[in-house]
Amino acid sequence: MKQERTLSIIKPDAVAKDHIGAILARFEKAGLKVVAATMKHLSLKEAQNFYAIHKERPFYNDLTHFMSSGPVLITVLEGPNAISKNREIMGATDPKKAAPGTIRADFATSIDHNAVHGSDAPETAVTEISFFFKPDQLCARSH
Amino acid sequence: MKSLFKVILTAALCSLSIMYAEEQTLSIIKPDAVANHHIGEIIARFEKNGLKIDGIKMVKLDQGRAEAFYAEHKGKPFFNDLVNFMTSGPIVVLVLEGDQAVAKNRELMGATDPNKAAPGTLRKDFATSMTKNAVHGSDSLASAQREITFFFPEGL
């Protein structure tokens, strides 16, 4: 299996509800290692830049306001097939459609307040990781 | 009547504020606990016990930074082992906030020696030795302030 890195964000709703530890534990139990972490309260401008790809979509305004409404925890996860593994653990974007045992089924309350973000492809993972982290902020993990 | 109510309310609020001391403290999840995949479980303990997370970052200390952080222990017999251990892999540094956060965090961590740590404490559950003892926590408000500035000089 291919070693990959992916970007994960624990969104303002899950941070406010004290689910940081529970969500990180899900990643660690699934064999994803944290190689970078930072907590940040995004400005509206930063959220708009991060989600620039969705600029023309109807949900863009709500999404960027929500993402800048409180602190988030941004992590880089590393492991075999990390991108798809993370998406599997997160579950469907809409928590009503998310499979039992996924992060969104357990911690999300709506399609907007859906607890976590995860990169959707290798190219976006690279872009998103470099959006938040400099190369020297990524910590090699031997264990 | 209104002013009497005001006096009573003020007195009540004052006595409450004496009992309630909002503090910040620094916590480190050490290289052993990071390598053993206990980051999430440890943070969950803080969150479940009323400590709010104000800041998190993952860093890898080099020797100079580790020696500076533990400067007060320089010359003690365990100093070199401690510095070597703390630079052996990445750590997760957290700022915790809550009522009497310094003491609360120390209570959740348990005794420095995991053999002496009470059941249900972080060290009882996740530490393996006196050196590899999973977590660090500030020992006073003054060291909390120094340690928070050491790791978050840019602010939170």
Boltz contact constraints between the chains, C-beta under 6 A:
constraints:
  - contact:
      token1: [A, 18]
      token2: [B, 47]
      max_distance: 6.0
  - contact:
      token1: [A, 20]
      token2: [B, 43]
      max_distance: 6.0
  - contact:
      token1: [A, 20]
      token2: [B, 53]
      max_distance: 6.0
  - contact:
      token1: [A, 21]
      token2: [B, 40]
      max_distance: 6.0
  - contact:
      token1: [A, 21]
      token2: [B, 43]
      max_distance: 6.0
  - contact:
      token1: [A, 21]
      token2: [B, 44]
      max_distance: 6.0
  - contact:
      token1: [A, 21]
      token2: [B, 47]
      max_distance: 6.0
  - contact:
      token1: [A, 22]
      token2: [B, 44]
      max_distance: 6.0
  - contact:
      token1: [A, 24]
      token2: [B, 39]
      max_distance: 6.0
  - contact:
      token1: [A, 24]
      token2: [B, 40]
      max_distance: 6.0
  - contact:
      token1: [A, 25]
      token2: [B, 40]
      max_distance: 6.0
  - contact:
      token1: [A, 25]
      token2: [B, 41]
      max_distance: 6.0
  - contact:
      token1: [A, 28]
      token2: [B, 37]
      max_distance: 6.0
  - contact:
      token1: [A, 28]
      token2: [B, 40]
      max_distance: 6.0
  - contact:
      token1: [A, 34]
      token2: [B, 39]
      max_distance: 6.0
  - contact:
      token1: [A, 36]
      token2: [B, 58]
      max_distance: 6.0
  - contact:
      token1: [A, 37]
      token2: [B, 56]
      max_distance: 6.0
  - contact:
      token1: [A, 37]
      token2: [B, 58]
      max_distance: 6.0
  - contact:
      token1: [A, 38]
      token2: [B, 57]
      max_distance: 6.0
  - contact:
      token1: [A, 39]
      token2: [B, 55]
      max_distance: 6.0
  - contact:
      token1: [A, 39]
      token2: [B, 56]
      max_distance: 6.0
  - contact:
      token1: [A, 139]
      token2: [B, 58]
      max_distance: 6.0
  - contact:
      token1: [A, 139]
      token2: [B, 60]
      max_distance: 6.0
  - contact:
      token1: [A, 139]
      token2: [B, 90]
      max_distance: 6.0
  - contact:
      token1: [A, 143]
      token2: [B, 35]
      max_distance: 6.0
